[in-house]
Structure formats: C-alpha cells, structure tokens
Amino acid sequence: MVRLRPFQGVLYDPQRVDLSQVVAPPYDVISPADQKRYYQQDPHNVVRLIAGEVRPSDTPQDNKYTRAAAFFRDWLADGILRREVRPRLYVYRHQFVDPLSHQSRSRLGIMGVVELEPFGHGVLPHEQTHARAKADRLSLTRAVIANLSPVFALYDDPRSAVGAIIEPTMADPPRLSITSEDGDHHTIWSVEGDQRFAQLAEVFNVSTLYIADGHHRYETALNFRNYQRQQHPQASADAAFNYVLMLLVDVRDPGLTILPTHRILHDLNRFDATELLRLLSERHRVVPRDNRAALLAAMQHEVPSPSGGGQGGGHRIGMVIPSPAGGGGQGGGYYTIDIDQTTAADPVSRLDVSVLHEEILQRELDLTPAELEQERYLSYSRDVDIVLQRVESGAAQAAFLLRAPAIRDVVEVARAGQVMPQKSTYFYPKPASGIVFNPLDATIRIPSFPPSLAGEGRDGI
C-alpha cells in the first residue's frame, strides 16, 4: 500500500528571486564546473543546499552540511523561502528536448509525500546503492532537516485515473512557470481540496512504486526516519520524518525517457584489442562498420538472433577500438557485436548491459565484479561523442556502446526483486531541485485525512 499525502512545502518566493536562476539538477549530476556556475548564477541557488562546496578550512562545526543548514534557515528567515499556509500536492509538467531524437517531449507527474517503508512491498528499487553516497546524504538531511530533492518513482495507472483527477487543476493558471538554463520548461500547479486528495490517495493505495531515480535519497530518508524515531520515541506515526518527498509518474507517460550509459575502458595493462576481436568473433557475430555514423545507425536497428532462431531480440553491443586494432594512432575501428538472446528466466540477465558485463568485460577481459564496482578500469558517459572521441584520439583503449533499457525492463527487474548493474539507467531529464522542499521537523504532522480548506487564508506565496 502506497500512502500519498499532501504536505506544507517550502518554496522560493518568486517575488524575491528569479526562479530560473535558483533551480538546478539533483546533486549527483552536478559536475565541479556546474557547481561553480550555479554558485555564480545566484546567491540563493539551490546548489548551496544540495551540493555545497568543500573548503580546505572545513571543520566539524563549519562544513558543507552546516552551511547548507544555515542557508536554509536564513533564507526562510529573510523570506527568500516561504512555507505554504496549508498542505498541498503539486502537478509537475517537465517539457524538454530528447537529446537522441531532438524531438520536444513532455513528462507529467504528481509531487507529494509518501509514507516510508523498506524496499520490497509497496516501493521497489531497480539498482544498488552505495554506502558513501548514503552517508553523505544522511549528513545533509540531519543538518538541514528537510528533503531538498524529490525521489523520482513510477506507478502503474492502467485506467488513467490520476489524469482525470488532476485535469481540472491543469485547466487553471499554473502556480509556477520556470525555464531553466538548459531550456527545459517546468510548470507547477497546486492541487487542493479534500476530495481530490482523497481520490488520489485511493488510486495510490492500491499501487506499487518503482524507483526510477533517487535510490540513495530514498534509503537516506529511511535512515533518517530511523534516527528520528530514536531521538523522538513519542512522535506519532504522522510525524513528517516518516514520509519522503516524491515525484510520481505513470509508467505509460509518453515522456518517460531513458538514456544509455556507455562504458569506456582505460589503463588495463593486459588489454589486447586484436585478441579481443578474435575471441569475440569465435563466439559471436562481429560486424565491422565503416565509420561512427554507420555504427550509431546500426545501434538503432532491431537485432535478430545471430543463430537465426526465434523472433529476434538478440543483444547488440557497439565496440570502438583505436585503429589499427591493438595499436595507437588516430581514428578508430567500429564494430557491432551481436549476441544470442539469453534464455535465462530472470529479467536482469536479459539486459544488454548484463550481457556486456558477463560476456565481454568479465569473460573476455577478465574483469572481476569488484573491479567493475570500483570503476578502476571503466568510466561512464552518456555523451556518445565524448566516448568516441576518447577512443579515436587514443586516450582510451576501447569503448562499448549500449542501447537504453526499456521502461518495462525497469519494472520487471524491480518486480523480480533484483537490481541492474551499476549505471544501467539514466532517466532523462532529472526533476529539478528547488521546486519545493519538504521540511522534516519532528513537530510537523502530515495530514492523513486532510482538514477542510474552506475559509483558510490566502496562498503562502
């Protein structure tokens, strides 16, 4: 059972800041150059909260976590941030350009708080988490005492019940309209009214959530909840720390987009490109491609089973090695590797990324699972031009190109209680951080049955 609830969020006051200058992507996709740019963009940019700078002079009393807490507290006191006067849900429409097809697309979701529960029943993951990232996010949450970015999750709504409930809300003028620096457009509507809250709660009560992005944030919220329960043993079940801010998107939303994440091989002393080609050709169908354009075009095609059996659906991996094979020099050798479709029953083994890891990286290159986990010889990129340029220039030993998994793959893996190899999915684009924050003070209560909104004051912003 999924318990979706309205909450009294904290938002930037659009009368005090230019919203386009204060939102940013989630912390885990902000590079050092991005961080510097966001710091310079506006003194109230959300980067100061979610991905603050680390200074040589940092101490336990003055560090990126304590500074984030101070920023959040000061911005509230100064009116840069304002808390809603009553609980709300939000409709979030994210309009963007697909970087692969270059087509305009739109994704629609509901933002609210969801009662926390361990993975395995109402909320299912599809990828592994790492202790260091969770420790970082927990330190931040304990300092600021708020969810600063939403967990992005999918839900299944075969009757499109949610769309019918929120349609009247979207007929009204939006609450916020933001065009971020990347050209994406973020439109926010406030959802109000006991009836709509109850209708949405009823839909989600029988739903399952599949985490798309934010596994570390979700587990951090669980860890923070457990910490708060120890600190406040008398707190009621509706205490805010028992919930987490989430963006919920229908699995059938036409705007859902997953980008592939490619693998770059480097610094592997035992690597021999000529020998790898020989080994792969003995076991699979290796096809040379004339150039990078031909390779990229071939990666878009449906793949028949190389053995000629079945209905297609074989695995295709793109491979680029410096040209000539085994040597340095400029240019590159371009290949597709077609591998028979696996007969394994579990959904993880049927993924292209799993086949790459098992059949090529581990079997032929003898990389261990630990070496893959540590990223000693592999780096990752979604930018195919960067990937190809590194190999063509001789800066990398090889690159392996992947096709993105489908949404159904994510759901099937989650339902099976499994997880994909690391960096298997990149849901694009990431929901913006800075739209709304969820305060987690122990004194805050989340309404389980929202009180009447009739007769209450005007909006907080």
C-alpha positions in Angstrom: 0.0 0.0 0.0 1.3 3.4 -1.0 0.2 6.3 1.2 0.4 9.6 -0.8 -0.3 12.7 1.3 -0.3 16.5 0.8 2.2 18.5 2.8 3.1 22.1 3.7 6.1 22.6 1.5 8.7 25.3 1.4 9.1 27.2 -1.9 11.1 30.1 -3.2 9.2 33.3 -3.3 9.1 34.4 -7.0 8.8 38.0 -5.9 12.2 37.7 -4.2 14.2 35.6 -6.7 14.3 34.8 -10.4 13.2 31.1 -10.3 15.1 30.3 -13.4 18.3 31.2 -11.6 17.8 29.2 -8.5 16.8 25.7 -9.6 19.3 23.1 -10.6 19.5 19.3 -11.3 20.0 16.8 -8.5 23.3 16.7 -6.7 24.6 13.6 -8.4 24.7 15.1 -11.9 26.3 18.4 -10.9 29.9 18.5 -12.0 32.5 20.7 -10.4 32.2 23.2 -13.3 28.4 23.1 -12.9 28.7 23.8 -9.2 30.9 26.8 -9.8 28.4 28.1 -12.4 25.4 27.7 -10.1 27.2 29.4 -7.3 27.9 32.4 -9.5 24.4 32.3 -11.0 22.5 33.5 -7.9 23.4 33.7 -4.2 20.3 31.7 -3.4 20.8 28.9 -6.0 19.7 25.5 -4.6 23.2 24.2 -5.3 24.3 25.8 -1.9 21.9 23.3 -0.3 22.2 20.1 -2.3 25.9 20.2 -3.4 27.7 22.8 -1.4 31.4 23.5 -2.0 34.0 21.7 0.1 36.7 24.0 1.6 40.2 23.2 2.8 39.3 25.0 6.1 36.2 22.8 6.8 35.7 21.6 10.3 33.0 19.6 12.1 31.5 22.9 13.1 31.8 24.6 9.6 31.4 22.4 6.5 29.1 22.0 3.5 26.4 20.4 5.7 26.3 23.1 8.4 26.5 25.8 5.8 23.5 24.3 3.9 21.5 24.3 7.1 22.4 27.9 7.7 21.5 28.9 4.2 18.1 27.1 4.5 17.4 28.7 7.9 18.5 32.2 6.8 16.5 32.1 3.6 13.4 31.2 5.5 14.0 34.0 8.0 14.6 36.5 5.2 11.6 35.5 3.2 13.5 34.1 0.2 11.9 30.8 1.1 8.3 30.7 2.4 6.3 27.8 3.8 2.9 27.1 2.5 0.0 28.0 4.8 -1.7 24.6 4.2 -1.0 21.2 2.8 -0.9 20.7 -0.9 0.0 18.3 -3.7 1.6 19.6 -6.9 1.3 18.7 -10.6 4.7 19.0 -12.3 5.0 19.1 -16.1 8.5 19.0 -17.4 9.0 19.9 -21.1 12.3 19.1 -22.7 14.1 18.1 -25.9 15.1 14.5 -26.3 18.8 14.6 -26.8 18.7 11.5 -29.1 15.7 12.2 -31.3 15.8 16.0 -30.9 12.0 15.9 -30.5 10.1 18.0 -28.0 8.7 15.9 -25.2 6.7 16.4 -22.0 6.5 14.4 -18.8 3.8 14.8 -16.2 3.9 13.9 -12.5 2.5 14.4 -9.0 4.6 15.7 -6.2 3.7 14.9 -2.7 5.0 13.0 0.3 4.8 9.2 0.6 5.0 7.2 3.8 8.3 5.5 4.1 8.6 1.7 4.1 11.5 -0.7 3.5 12.1 -1.8 -0.1 10.2 -4.9 -1.0 6.4 -4.3 -0.9 4.9 -1.0 -1.9 8.2 0.5 -3.1 10.6 -1.4 -5.3 14.2 -0.5 -6.4 16.0 -1.5 -9.6 19.6 -0.6 -8.8 22.1 -1.0 -6.0 23.1 1.8 -3.6 26.5 2.6 -2.1 27.3 3.4 1.5 29.4 6.5 0.8 26.6 8.3 -1.1 24.1 7.4 1.6 26.3 8.7 4.4 26.8 12.0 2.5 23.0 12.5 2.0 22.2 11.4 5.6 24.7 14.0 7.0 23.0 16.7 4.8 19.5 15.6 5.8 20.4 15.6 9.5 21.8 19.1 9.2 19.0 20.7 7.1 16.1 18.6 8.4 14.4 18.6 5.1 14.0 16.7 1.8 15.7 19.0 -0.7 15.1 17.0 -3.9 12.3 14.6 -4.8 12.7 10.8 -5.2 11.5 10.1 -8.8 9.3 7.0 -8.9 6.9 5.3 -11.4 3.4 4.0 -10.8 1.0 1.9 -12.8 -2.3 3.5 -13.6 -3.9 1.4 -16.4 -7.2 3.2 -16.2 -5.6 6.7 -16.3 -7.5 7.6 -13.1 -4.9 10.1 -12.0 -5.2 12.1 -15.2 -8.9 12.5 -14.8 -8.4 13.8 -11.2 -5.8 16.4 -12.0 -7.2 17.6 -15.3 -9.4 20.3 -13.7 -6.3 21.6 -11.8 -4.3 21.9 -15.0 -7.1 24.0 -16.5 -6.3 26.7 -14.0 -3.3 29.1 -14.4 -0.1 27.4 -13.1 1.4 28.3 -9.8 4.9 28.5 -11.2 6.4 28.6 -14.7 10.2 28.2 -14.9 12.5 28.0 -17.9 15.8 26.7 -16.6 19.2 27.4 -18.1 19.2 24.2 -20.2 16.0 25.4 -21.9 13.7 22.9 -20.1 10.3 24.3 -19.0 8.9 23.4 -15.6 5.2 24.2 -14.9 3.7 23.7 -11.5 0.1 23.6 -10.4 -1.1 23.4 -6.8 -3.6 20.6 -6.1 -6.1 21.5 -3.4 -9.3 20.2 -1.9 -10.2 17.2 0.3 -12.0 15.4 -2.5 -9.0 15.5 -4.9 -6.6 14.5 -2.1 -8.9 11.5 -1.2 -9.3 10.5 -4.8 -5.6 10.5 -5.4 -4.9 8.7 -2.1 -7.4 6.0 -3.2 -5.6 5.4 -6.5 -2.2 5.1 -4.9 -3.4 3.0 -2.0 -3.5 0.0 -4.5 -0.4 1.0 -6.4 3.2 -0.1 -6.4 6.0 2.4 -6.8 9.1 1.6 -8.8 12.1 3.9 -8.0 13.4 5.5 -11.3 15.9 7.9 -9.8 16.9 8.7 -6.2 17.6 5.3 -4.7 20.2 6.9 -2.4 17.7 9.6 -1.4 15.0 7.1 -0.5 17.3 4.9 1.6 18.7 8.1 3.2 15.1 9.0 4.1 14.6 5.6 5.7 17.8 6.0 7.7 16.8 9.5 8.8 13.4 8.2 9.8 15.0 5.5 12.0 17.4 8.1 13.5 14.5 10.5 14.3 12.4 7.6 15.9 15.3 7.1 18.3 15.5 10.8 19.1 11.7 11.2 19.4 10.3 7.9 20.6 7.0 9.5 21.4 6.4 11.0 18.0 3.3 9.9 16.3 3.0 7.9 13.0 2.1 11.1 11.1 5.3 12.9 12.0 6.9 14.4 8.9 10.1 12.3 9.1 8.0 9.2 8.4 7.4 10.5 4.9 9.6 11.4 1.9 9.1 13.9 -0.9 8.5 12.1 -4.2 7.6 12.8 -7.9 5.3 10.1 -9.2 5.0 9.5 -12.9 2.8 7.0 -14.7 4.8 4.1 -16.3 2.8 4.8 -19.5 3.7 8.5 -19.7 4.9 9.1 -23.2 7.6 11.5 -22.0 9.4 8.9 -20.0 12.9 8.7 -21.4 15.9 6.5 -20.5 19.3 7.3 -22.0 22.0 4.7 -22.4 25.2 4.9 -20.4 28.3 3.8 -22.3 31.4 2.2 -20.9 35.0 3.4 -21.6 37.9 1.1 -21.0 41.2 2.5 -19.8 44.5 1.6 -18.1 44.1 -2.1 -18.4 47.6 -3.4 -19.0 46.6 -6.8 -20.2 44.2 -5.4 -22.8 44.9 -6.6 -26.4 42.4 -5.3 -29.0 43.4 -7.8 -31.7 43.0 -10.7 -29.3 39.6 -9.4 -28.0 38.3 -9.2 -31.6 39.5 -12.8 -32.3 37.8 -14.1 -29.1 34.6 -12.3 -29.8 34.5 -13.4 -33.4 34.7 -17.0 -32.3 31.6 -16.9 -30.1 29.5 -14.1 -31.6 28.7 -12.2 -34.8 31.1 -9.3 -35.1 30.4 -6.9 -37.9 32.8 -4.1 -38.9 31.2 -0.7 -39.5 32.6 1.9 -41.9 32.6 4.8 -39.5 31.0 6.3 -36.4 27.8 7.2 -38.3 27.4 3.7 -39.5 28.0 2.3 -36.1 25.4 4.7 -34.5 22.9 3.9 -37.1 23.4 0.1 -36.6 22.8 0.5 -32.9 19.3 1.7 -33.6 18.2 -1.4 -35.5 16.3 -4.3 -34.2 18.6 -7.2 -33.7 17.7 -10.7 -34.9 19.1 -13.7 -33.1 22.6 -14.3 -34.7 21.8 -18.0 -34.8 18.8 -17.3 -37.0 16.3 -18.8 -34.5 13.5 -17.2 -32.5 11.7 -13.9 -33.2 14.7 -11.6 -32.8 15.5 -9.6 -29.8 19.2 -10.6 -29.7 21.7 -8.4 -27.9 23.8 -5.8 -29.8 26.8 -4.1 -28.3 28.7 -1.4 -30.1 32.5 -1.5 -29.8 35.1 1.1 -30.7 38.9 0.4 -30.6 41.8 2.5 -31.8 42.8 1.9 -35.4 44.7 -0.2 -36.3 43.5 -2.8 -33.8 45.9 -3.2 -31.0 47.8 -0.1 -31.8 47.6 3.6 -31.1 47.1 6.3 -33.7 44.2 8.3 -34.8 40.7 7.2 -35.9 39.0 4.1 -34.7 37.8 0.6 -35.5 34.0 0.4 -35.3 32.1 -2.9 -34.7 28.8 -4.2 -33.6 28.7 -7.4 -31.6 25.5 -9.4 -31.9 25.0 -12.0 -29.1 22.3 -14.6 -29.0 19.3 -13.8 -26.8 19.7 -15.4 -23.4 17.3 -18.0 -22.3 17.7 -17.0 -18.7 14.4 -16.6 -16.8 15.5 -13.6 -14.7 15.0 -10.2 -16.2 18.4 -8.9 -15.3 20.2 -11.5 -17.4 18.2 -10.5 -20.4 19.5 -6.9 -20.4 22.2 -5.7 -23.0 24.2 -4.2 -20.1 24.3 -7.6 -18.2 25.4 -9.4 -21.4 28.1 -6.8 -21.9 29.4 -7.2 -18.3 29.2 -11.0 -18.3 30.2 -12.0 -21.9 32.8 -9.3 -22.6 34.0 -7.4 -19.6 34.2 -10.4 -17.3 34.6 -13.4 -19.6 36.9 -12.0 -22.2 38.6 -9.1 -20.4 38.7 -11.0 -17.1 37.5 -8.0 -15.1 36.2 -9.1 -11.7 32.9 -7.8 -10.2 35.0 -6.0 -7.6 37.0 -4.2 -10.3 33.7 -3.2 -12.1 32.3 -1.9 -8.8 35.4 0.1 -8.0 35.5 1.6 -11.6 39.2 1.1 -11.7 39.3 0.4 -15.4 36.0 1.7 -16.6 34.5 5.1 -16.8 31.0 6.0 -17.9 29.4 8.6 -20.1 26.0 9.3 -21.8 27.6 11.6 -24.3 28.4 9.3 -27.3 30.6 12.0 -28.9 32.8 12.2 -25.9 33.0 8.4 -25.7 34.0 8.0 -29.3 36.5 10.9 -29.2 38.4 9.4 -26.3 39.0 6.2 -28.2 39.6 7.8 -31.6 42.2 10.0 -30.1 43.9 7.1 -28.4 43.1 8.4 -24.9 41.1 5.2 -24.1 41.7 1.6 -25.0 38.1 0.8 -26.1 34.5 1.9 -25.7 31.4 -0.2 -25.5 28.1 1.4 -26.6 24.8 0.3 -25.2 21.1 0.7 -26.1 19.0 2.1 -23.3 16.8 -0.4 -21.4 13.0 0.0 -21.8 10.7 1.2 -19.1 9.2 -2.3 -18.9 12.7 -3.7 -18.2 13.0 -1.4 -15.1 9.6 -2.6 -13.9 10.3 -6.3 -14.5 13.6 -6.1 -12.7 12.0 -4.3 -9.7 9.1 -6.8 -9.5 11.5 -9.7 -9.6 13.3 -8.2 -6.5 16.5 -7.8 -8.5 18.9 -4.9 -9.3 20.6 -4.0 -12.5 24.4 -3.5 -12.9 25.5 -0.1 -11.8 24.8 2.8 -14.2 22.3 0.9 -16.2 19.6 3.5 -16.4 19.6 7.3 -16.7 16.1 8.7 -16.6 16.2 11.9 -18.6 15.7 14.7 -17.7 16.1 14.7 -13.9 13.4 16.5 -12.0 14.6 20.0 -10.9 15.8 20.6 -7.4 14.4 23.8 -5.9 10.8 23.5 -7.0 9.6 22.6 -3.5 11.3 21.4 -0.3 9.8 19.1 2.4 10.6 20.1 6.0 11.1 17.2 8.4 11.0 18.8 11.8 9.7 16.3 14.4 6.9 18.7 15.3 5.4 18.7 11.8 2.5 16.4 11.1 1.4 15.1 7.8 -2.4 15.0 7.5 -3.8 11.5 7.0 -7.2 12.9 6.4 -6.7 16.5 5.2 -8.7 19.1 7.2 -11.2 21.3 5.4 -9.5 24.0 3.4 -12.6 26.2 3.4 -12.2 29.6 4.9 -8.4 29.4 5.3 -6.1 32.2 4.3 -4.5 33.2 1.0 -1.6 31.3 -0.5 1.7 31.5 1.2 3.3 32.9 -1.9 
